[in-house]
Amino acid sequence: MTLALSALLTMGSLTACGGKTTDKTVDLTAFYNTLAEEYGWWRTPPPAAKRTS
């Protein structure tokens, strides 16, 4: 427990002292394009089934 608390304290102090910052923007276009390819959202829908009766 003491080790976990000291690790949290160390991480907190490093962040407070100007730790590395990262860009927090996300490219959602690429994310949705990947989903569209995976699930076939860009394909045209199949033709309606014909009734034979």
DONU-775216 format. One record per atom (N, C-alpha, C): atom name; x, y, z. Coordinates in pm, whole numbers, plus 50000, padded with zeros to 5 digits. Layout:
<sites>
{CA,{X,Y,Z}}
...
</sites>
This chain:
<sites>
{N,{50082,49882,50000}}
{CA,{50000,50000,50000}}
{C,{50088,50126,50000}}
{N,{50193,50121,50079}}
{CA,{50284,50235,50086}}
{C,{50352,50258,49951}}
{N,{50386,50148,49885}}
{CA,{50451,50158,49754}}
{C,{50357,50222,49652}}
{N,{50230,50184,49656}}
{CA,{50133,50241,49563}}
{C,{50115,50390,49588}}
{N,{50108,50429,49713}}
{CA,{50093,50571,49745}}
{C,{50215,50653,49703}}
{N,{50333,50596,49723}}
{CA,{50452,50671,49682}}
{C,{50461,50681,49530}}
{N,{50416,50577,49459}}
{CA,{50414,50584,49312}}
{C,{50317,50691,49265}}
{N,{50200,50699,49327}}
{CA,{50103,50802,49290}}
{C,{50157,50941,49321}}
{N,{50223,50956,49432}}
{CA,{50280,51085,49468}}
{C,{50388,51127,49369}}
{N,{50471,51032,49328}}
{CA,{50576,51061,49230}}
{C,{50516,51102,49096}}
{N,{50417,51027,49051}}
{CA,{50354,51061,48922}}
{C,{50287,51197,48930}}
{N,{50222,51226,49042}}
{CA,{50156,51355,49057}}
{C,{50254,51470,49057}}
{N,{50369,51452,49121}}
{CA,{50466,51560,49125}}
{C,{50531,51581,48988}}
{N,{50551,51474,48913}}
{CA,{50607,51490,48779}}
{C,{50510,51563,48687}}
{N,{50384,51533,48701}}
{CA,{50284,51601,48619}}
{C,{50275,51747,48658}}
{N,{50280,51776,48785}}
{CA,{50269,51914,48832}}
{C,{50391,51997,48791}}
{N,{50504,51933,48770}}
{CA,{50626,52006,48735}}
{C,{50642,52021,48584}}
{N,{50535,52010,48511}}
{CA,{50545,52031,48367}}
{C,{50587,51906,48294}}
{N,{50525,51795,48326}}
{CA,{50554,51671,48255}}
{C,{50517,51684,48109}}
{N,{50547,51582,48034}}
{CA,{50523,51584,47889}}
{C,{50374,51603,47861}}
{N,{50345,51698,47774}}
{CA,{50206,51720,47733}}
{C,{50187,51664,47593}}
{N,{50068,51616,47567}}
{CA,{50037,51561,47435}}
{C,{49919,51634,47375}}
{N,{49911,51629,47244}}
{CA,{49799,51689,47173}}
{C,{49675,51604,47196}}
{N,{49567,51664,47239}}
{CA,{49448,51589,47274}}
{C,{49343,51588,47164}}
{N,{49380,51622,47041}}
{CA,{49284,51619,46932}}
{C,{49277,51478,46874}}
{N,{49160,51443,46825}}
{CA,{49137,51310,46770}}
{C,{49082,51325,46629}}
{N,{49135,51246,46536}}
{CA,{49088,51248,46398}}
{C,{48971,51151,46386}}
{N,{48849,51201,46402}}
{CA,{48732,51114,46395}}
{C,{48701,51071,46253}}
{N,{48745,51147,46154}}
{CA,{48721,51108,46016}}
{C,{48787,50974,45985}}
{N,{48911,50959,46024}}
{CA,{48980,50833,46001}}
{C,{48913,50720,46079}}
{N,{48867,50747,46199}}
{CA,{48800,50646,46280}}
{C,{48673,50597,46211}}
{N,{48590,50692,46165}}
{CA,{48465,50652,46100}}
{C,{48488,50589,45964}}
{N,{48590,50632,45892}}
{CA,{48622,50567,45765}}
{C,{48662,50421,45787}}
{N,{48735,50395,45893}}
{CA,{48773,50258,45925}}
{C,{48650,50174,45958}}
{N,{48559,50231,46037}}
{CA,{48435,50159,46068}}
{C,{48352,50134,45943}}
{N,{48345,50231,45855}}
{CA,{48267,50215,45732}}
{C,{48323,50104,45646}}
{N,{48454,50095,45637}}
{CA,{48515,49986,45560}}
{C,{48490,49851,45625}}
{N,{48500,49847,45757}}
{CA,{48485,49721,45829}}
{C,{48342,49668,45821}}
{N,{48244,49756,45831}}
{CA,{48105,49712,45835}}
{C,{48032,49729,45703}}
{N,{48100,49780,45601}}
{CA,{48040,49793,45470}}
{C,{47932,49900,45462}}
{N,{47947,50008,45534}}
{CA,{47847,50113,45534}}
{C,{47841,50188,45402}}
{N,{47945,50182,45321}}
{CA,{47946,50256,45195}}
{C,{47888,50176,45080}}
{N,{47866,50048,45101}}
{CA,{47809,49967,44993}}
{C,{47663,50003,44973}}
{N,{47616,49983,44850}}
{CA,{47474,50006,44824}}
{C,{47394,49892,44883}}
{N,{47275,49917,44930}}
{CA,{47196,49811,44992}}
{C,{47156,49705,44889}}
{N,{47138,49581,44933}}
{CA,{47099,49476,44839}}
{C,{46957,49499,44790}}
{N,{46925,49450,44671}}
{CA,{46788,49467,44620}}
{C,{46688,49393,44707}}
{N,{46566,49443,44709}}
{CA,{46461,49380,44788}}
{C,{46430,49242,44732}}
{N,{46398,49149,44819}}
{CA,{46365,49012,44778}}
{C,{46231,49011,44705}}
{N,{46224,48930,44600}}
{CA,{46099,48919,44523}}
{C,{46012,48810,44584}}
{N,{45885,48836,44589}}
{CA,{45792,48736,44640}}
{C,{45753,48642,44527}}
{N,{45750,48516,44554}}
{CA,{45719,48417,44451}}
{C,{45577,48364,44462}}
{N,{45502,48403,44561}}
{CA,{45366,48347,44577}}
{C,{45261,48433,44511}}
</sites>
